[in-house]
Structures are given as structure tokens and as C-alpha cells.
């Protein structure tokens, strides 16, 4: 009985597709296009960015003593990305960029 319940739960979780690791590659920086496999290319509207995917920079304000830290995307064609597929594939969370071992 327990095996049947475990099997049903595993099938439901697989069907829901909660989160999966996906490797992507930037094919165009502006407008941003990230290819995750042969038939799927993502635009900026499908991506959520973590701090590791941003480049931090200090920006001076008012020409003087105050400054702020801002994060900006520093992606260019050919960059490899670490992504998580979330919300049943509606969004992809960009964890970081860097070397990706393709599986």
C-alpha cells in the first residue's frame, strides 16, 4: 500500500514539474534571447534574475559624496547561464552565469 502511495505522489510531482535545473546560452544580448534547447528560446519576459547574474557597480550621485550600488545585467552573446525552471515552465530563474557542463 505504501509503495502505491509513493508511486502516485512521485507521478504527481513529476507531472507538476515544480523545479528543474536548465543550462542556457545567451544567443543575443539586446533584445535578450536565451536558448535552453533546440526548440525553446526565452526572452527577458520569461526570466527572473538573481544577484549572481548581475554585475554590481557603485554609481556617484549629485556629483559628490553620495553613491548607490546598482546591479545591471552584464550578459553578452555566448555567455552560459545556470537556470531553474519554475512556475510550470512559465518563468526561468537565472541563478548565475559561468561555465556550464552540458549534459
N, C-alpha and C positions, 0 to 999 in steps of 0.2 A: 504494500500500500504506500509506504514512504517513497519507494522508487517511482511510483506513478505520479505522486505529487511533485517530486523533484523534477521529473521529466516535463510535466506541464508547466511548472514555473520557469524552467530553463527555456522552453519553447516560447513562452510569452515574453521573457526578457529579450530573447534574440529577435522576436518579431517587432518589439517596440524600438529596438535599435537605439538604446539610451545614449551611449557614447562610444566612439571608435577613434583610434589613432589613424591619422591620414598624413602622408607626406605630400607636399605640393611644391610646385616650382613656379616662380613668377615669370610669366611669358611677356608681360607688358606692364610698365610702371604707371603710365598715365594714358588712358584710364587703367586702373589696376585690374589685371587679369591673372588669376592663379589657376594653373592646371593641376587637377588632382588625379585624373586618369584620362584615358583617350577620349572619352565621350563627355567629360564634365569639366567645364571651366567656370570658375567663380569670379564674380565682380565684387567690388567694395561693399555692395549692399548685403552680401551673404557672409561677410567677415566681421568678427569681433576681435579686437586686438588687446593682448596682454602687454604689460610693460616691457617684457623681453623682446618684443618686436619693434619697440620704439627706441629712438636714439635721443638721449636726454641732452639738453643744451641750456646753458644759462643765457638769459636774454636781459640786457640792460633796459631799464625803463626811465623815462623822463630825463635822459641824458646824464644821470648822476648816480647817486649812491644806492638806489634800489634796483633789485633784479628779481626775476622769477625763473623757475625751472619749467620748461615745457618739453613735452615729448612730441616728436614728429616721426613719421614713418621714414625709414631710410632704406626703402626697397628699390631694387633695380632688376631688370630682366636677367634671369639666370639664378637669382637667389633661391635657395631651397628653404622651405618652411616646414615647421612642425605644427600640425593642426589637430584639433579634436572636432569630430562631427557631433553636433548637439542639436537638440530640438527636432529629432527625427530627420536630420539632414537639411533642415531649413537654414541653419547657420553653422559656420565653422569658426572655432575659436583658434586664433593664431597665437600659439604659445611662445614661439621664438623663431629666429632664423638661424641657419647654420648648416653644417654638413648633415646630410640625411643618408643613411644607408638604405638603399632601395631594396625592398624585399621581393 
